[in-house]
Amino acid sequence: MSKKRSAEEYQKTFAFRFFRWLHGEKDPYVGVVEMRPQEEYHVDEDAILRHEKEHDAILDRVYSEDNIELKAFRRLYHVTSILFCLFLIALLLVTVSYLPATGTIDRPVNNEVAARYIENGLEETGAVNIVAGMILDYRAFDTLGESHVLFVATITVLILLRMNKKGSKGINDRIFEPKNDTILQLVATFLVPIIIIFGIYIILNGHLGPGGGFSGGAVIGAGLVLYLNAFGFEKTERFFTEKTYKWVCFFSLSFYCLAKSYSFYTGANQLHSVIPKGTPGAILSSGLILPLNIAVGLVVACTIYAFYAMFRKGGF
């Protein structure tokens, strides 16, 4: 058994500093960046009046109807805009004229990439669903970028709409809704489990037929939104909070990145992968496509619920 460390020894370890930074308990700039107290601001009323007069005088001079330069600029702007639009239309028409005729064999859509997906997709990916094999195997790096775009977009909206914790305690998130809608709550009690189970089925069936992480995650996210509308934030936050969203997305994206990094490395170096593809058509088949579908589905479901929650309340 490992020896227990004291609190003083643990505070000196890298793990303590890392998790403290991860949870935002320490500002990395405090004690490192030189900080000077801000000088007290004194209002100079004469300077403000002088600035306002100068500002009004400049506006009157610039936007005056007798300003010849402004009139010339507006005419030049209109003429330039029309010429640019005509040039862009002509450029697009010339480009279209060079495209091959419909049905010819040298069209861009008739290339070896699509043929490779159709002819060798089942053998190389193990997925019966060609679309899932293409998205999560051949083009898995692109799908990883799309998942990160969802995560970054949600974090950006969270930063823009986030409310102060102290000021949001007294907010009634159901002030514009019936507080005890029995019909909605009764229907949600039956529908939400069915919707979530159906979303899980779509995710797990993504490598066998129509479905996958994006569509299944959207269904699960819709179930969470319905539950929120029926029961409010107080009950929903018993199992889904801001920390839940962050940790689920963090582990899902990290697993996706590590799993596909292994696949990229073995594929680029012509090495044998230890991950079996399984029997095509079986639930445990297609190698990493099934767990990757699960990771993408979790990110999409959390993102849909997070967007709805933030636009409705300003935070989780």
PEUR-V115248 format. One record per backbone hydrogen bond with DSSP energy under -1.0 kcal/mol. NH is the residue of the N-H (numbers start at 0). CO is the residue of the C=O. Records with the same first field share a line. If there is no record, write none. Layout:
BEGIN
NH: CO + CO
END
This chain:
BEGIN
9: 5
10: 6
11: 8
12: 9
16: 12
17: 13
18: 14
19: 15
20: 16
21: 17
22: 18
23: 20
24: 19
29: 26
31: 28
32: 28
47: 43
48: 44
49: 45
50: 46
51: 47
52: 48
53: 49
54: 50
55: 51
56: 52
57: 53
58: 54
59: 55
60: 56
61: 57
62: 58
66: 63
70: 66
71: 67
72: 68
73: 69
74: 70
75: 71
76: 72
77: 73
78: 74
79: 75
80: 76
81: 77
82: 78
83: 79
84: 80
85: 81
86: 82
87: 83
88: 84
89: 85
90: 86
91: 87
92: 88
93: 89
94: 90
95: 91
96: 92
98: 95
103: 100
106: 103
109: 106
110: 108
114: 110
115: 111
116: 112
117: 113
118: 114
119: 115
123: 119
124: 120
125: 121
127: 206
128: 206
132: 128
133: 129
134: 130
135: 131
137: 132
138: 133
142: 138
143: 139
144: 140
145: 141
146: 142
147: 143
148: 144
149: 145
150: 146
151: 147
152: 148
153: 149
154: 150
155: 151
156: 152
157: 153
158: 154
159: 155
160: 156
161: 157
167: 163
174: 171
176: 173
181: 179
184: 180
185: 181
186: 182
187: 183
188: 184
189: 185
190: 186
191: 187
194: 190
195: 191
196: 192
197: 193
198: 194
199: 195
200: 196
201: 197
202: 198
203: 199
204: 200
205: 202
207: 204
208: 204
215: 211
216: 212
217: 213
218: 214
219: 215
220: 216
221: 217
222: 218
223: 219
224: 220
225: 221
226: 222
227: 223
228: 224
229: 225
230: 226
231: 227
235: 231
236: 232
237: 234
238: 235
239: 235
244: 240
245: 241
246: 242
247: 243
248: 244
249: 245
250: 246
251: 247
252: 248
253: 249
254: 250
255: 251
256: 252
257: 253
258: 254
259: 255
260: 256
261: 257
262: 258
263: 259
264: 260
265: 261
266: 262
267: 263
268: 264
270: 265
281: 278
284: 282
285: 276
288: 285
291: 287
292: 288
293: 289
294: 290
295: 291
296: 292
297: 293
298: 294
299: 295
300: 296
301: 297
302: 298
303: 299
304: 300
305: 301
306: 302
307: 303
308: 304
309: 305
310: 306
311: 307
312: 308
313: 309
END
